[in-house]
Amino acid sequence: DTGVSQNPRHKITKRGQNVTFRCDPISEHNRLYWYRQTLGQGPEFLTYFQNEAQLEKSRLLSDRFSAERPKGSFSTLEIQRTEQGDSAMYLCASSFLTGGTNEKLFFGSGTQLSVL
Amino acid sequence: QKEVEQNSGPLSVPEGAIASLNCTYSDRGSQSFFWYRQYSGKSPELIMSIYSNGDKEDGRFTAQLNKASQYVSLLIRDSQPSDSATYLCAVKLYEGGKLIFGQGTELSVKP
């Protein structure tokens, strides 16, 4: 399977615990995005990378959230001291941007986080 | 004001009708516009992109862009029950910038 892979598919955790999600983008894709989506809402931008550089992090995102993309390959999203409000689907998407404004994102199946 | 706004719906149309989905955006300098479709329980997938004022057609889908009014729409002709999904409008503010999504419009096509 050469699509975007996310692990785990589901994560149940207790409030206050730390969690880490992994995303493996399509190979050769230089861009990687993290979004969060709750029921009935569109994907909410969290952060994105071009190669290994983190270009932007949402101002709405607290310091409990951190993301990395070492060597410009896979990425991890860590949430520290989880809260019930963090419960959501966390989506990863990748793209190959050569320049210009045309950019097609390919999404993974997501990680569903439930904080009890 | 949200950067990208859509009516959440649900929008219900009979099979064979034209479905019209609308989106407005706040940043006048936005460069490019996308429509993604998301089936229930699945991830979004790209169906259309548009960059210039006017219409762009792809099969049964037509995207329309009016930058002066900061408005983009998606028309689905001959709607089918398989078109029932949530349609997400996405906007790229500038070349190389991030992609911002609206809240999505749920479309239901009734047989």
Chai-1 contact restraints between the chains, C-beta under 6 A:
chainA,res_idxA,chainB,res_idxB,connection_type,confidence,min_distance_angstrom,max_distance_angstrom,comment,restraint_id
A,Q41,B,Q103,contact,1.0,0.0,6.0,A-B,restraint_1
A,G42,B,L88,contact,1.0,0.0,6.0,A-B,restraint_2
A,G42,B,F101,contact,1.0,0.0,6.0,A-B,restraint_3
A,G42,B,G102,contact,1.0,0.0,6.0,A-B,restraint_4
A,G42,B,Q103,contact,1.0,0.0,6.0,A-B,restraint_5
A,G42,B,G104,contact,1.0,0.0,6.0,A-B,restraint_6
A,P43,B,F101,contact,1.0,0.0,6.0,A-B,restraint_7
A,F45,B,K98,contact,1.0,0.0,6.0,A-B,restraint_8
A,F45,B,I100,contact,1.0,0.0,6.0,A-B,restraint_9
A,Y48,B,K98,contact,1.0,0.0,6.0,A-B,restraint_10
A,E56,B,K98,contact,1.0,0.0,6.0,A-B,restraint_11
A,T101,B,Q31,contact,1.0,0.0,6.0,A-B,restraint_12
A,T101,B,S32,contact,1.0,0.0,6.0,A-B,restraint_13
A,T101,B,K92,contact,1.0,0.0,6.0,A-B,restraint_14
A,T101,B,E95,contact,1.0,0.0,6.0,A-B,restraint_15
A,K104,B,L46,contact,1.0,0.0,6.0,A-B,restraint_16
A,F107,B,S43,contact,1.0,0.0,6.0,A-B,restraint_17
A,F107,B,P44,contact,1.0,0.0,6.0,A-B,restraint_18
A,S109,B,S43,contact,1.0,0.0,6.0,A-B,restraint_19
